[in-house]
Amino acid sequence: MDNYSYATTSPVYVSIAGKRAYSKKDAEYFEAWIDRTIEVTSQYPDWNSSTEKELVLKKLREARSVYANLH
């Protein structure tokens, strides 16, 4: 077994009366979760290259910005 952090996603889209459902608390939760993931990922030593590591961290920062822009 490898020892690394990872996540999978499966989007669920919810609308109420034709409008997007929104929860500031949920957005803050996922923002904090991604912050922790970035911290762990930054410390992980077994990357194939520094380019690979930076690409993963870039994707995590992009994901975090989605939630940060919700509030």
N, C-alpha and C positions, 0 to 999 in steps of 0.2 A: 504494500500500500504506500502510495506517495503521501507525503505530509505537506499539503498546501491548501490554501483557501480557494474556494470556487463557489460559483452560484449558477443556478439555472433559472430561467424565467418562463413564464407562460402568461401572457397578458390577459386580463379580464377587463372588459370595457363596460362601465355602468353609466346609465343616464337616468335622470329623474325628471320627468316632465320635459323630455327632450334636451335637458342640460346635463353637462358633465358633473358627476358627483365629485366632491372635493373634501378633503380632510387635511387641515394644516397639521394636526397631530401626526397623521400618517406620513405626510411629506417630511416632517422633522425626524421621524423614526428612521425612514430610509436614508435620509441625508446622514444621520449619525452612523447607521449601519455601514454605509459606503465609506465614511471616514475611518471606521475601524478596519474595514477591508483594505483600504489604501495603506494604513499603518502596517498591517501584517504583510501585505504584498511587498511593500518597500523593503522590508527586512529579510524576505525570502532570498536565500543565496543561490539557488540552483536554476538559474536562467540559462537558456541556450546562448543568449547574447544580451548586451546592454540595450540594443535596439528592441528586442522582444519585451524586455522589462518596461521600457519607456512606452511602448505601444499599449501594453496592458494598463499601465498607470494612467495614460491619456484617456483610454476608454472609460476607466473608473471615474476620472474627473468629469468627463462629459456626462456620464450618467448622474453624477452628483449634482451637476448644474441644472438638470431637468427638475429635480426636487427642490433645489434652492430657489428656482424661479417661480415656484408655486406659492411662495409666501413672501 
